[in-house]
Amino acid sequence: MQPRRIADDIYWVGINDRQSDLFEGLWPIKEHGVSINSYVLLDEKNVIVDLSCELMSERYIHKLKEVVDLEKVDYIILNHMEPDHTGALPEIRAQVPNAVFLGTAKACEIAANFYDLRDNFRVVEDGEELKIGKRTLRFYSIPFVHWPETMATYAVEDQILFPCDAFGGYGALPGILFDDQCADLAFMESEAMRYYVNIVGTHSSNAKKAIEKLRPVPLKTIAPSHGLVWRKNPERIYELYSKLSNYPDGKREKAATLIFGSMYGNTRTFAEAVMQAVAEEGLPMEVFDVNTIHASYILPSLWKNEGVIVCAPTYEGALFPIMTNVLNIAKVKKVQKRTAAYFGSYAWGSMAKKQIETYCTEQKWNLIENYQFFGKPKAADFEMIPAFAKKFADAVRMAS
Ligand code: FEO
């Protein structure tokens, strides 16, 4: 995509990463990519807001030069130091001899340690304003959205917020930049949700504080550093992020996520019977096969739903490793206080049951059922399912 004007003398100069398999070396983006958005403000002082990643630095710098003479850049605002937004810094540094880097005190420390950037860095304070000509920029500290140094930059007269990761989403920009140009907003929102849970979710209490802090700021446009620029309805992404940041406090969906993994089909057979019985209780449910679906796509469902049903066998004296991986990632992302159940097959060892018990205690999951069967599930095993389904659906509905 070519540079795009988002307001008078304000340009998007981002890049689409459609090459990387993984974001943060962890989260799949191969299918739909991700955009790394950067912005240029032309005024008496010329400003770049956030940079780009190392992999795309050549393409990014070429695009920047289409909009601004790099020797005439006065400020580079580093809202966030994660290398998806700063990887291009070493390459760009020599080309911006007159630029002063701006960021929080913590950003200054990170810049020194990640990039040896020790000169030309000016620390800005929360609420500080910077006049750049006809425009004023104001900085809002929003720590841990997504790293401790993070801040948002606000163009006061234009009412444009540049919040970096906050309000961002996966998904490369499909030739369009703005929400009102997007033919499939539901998809971009689902990718924003996956991004939130994968990247920001652990720090939801901070995200909530940031959202509340920014609530009184008049906004015409939210221009994050990933995903769409929201100019028609910024409230829409604002509300989505607000909802996502509230799920950990218990305002979750009265619905369940059933995750199953199986080696030879015994646990899968049982999982199918469980999902049918729970569905017959009228409880909305999303189902994921961990053998084939990456945890990145399962996390949003675990994040929003009150109920979790885990179906997986014992493997080499422990819970099936792929399921362990999913649960470990859920633990890292602080998916806590759920209504849960476990079912699984075992052969000579049945240690998964104990492991689940420990996990649920640590994660404050209310374990409604913890049931194992030897090898293939028998008629007697299936008999317990209807009563379980009712008890589980009731518990999910009753959970506060
Ligand atoms: Fe888009 Fe936390 O970096």
Residues whose N, C-alpha, C, O or C-beta is under 5 A from the ligand:
A	BS01	FEO	E82 D84 H146 D165
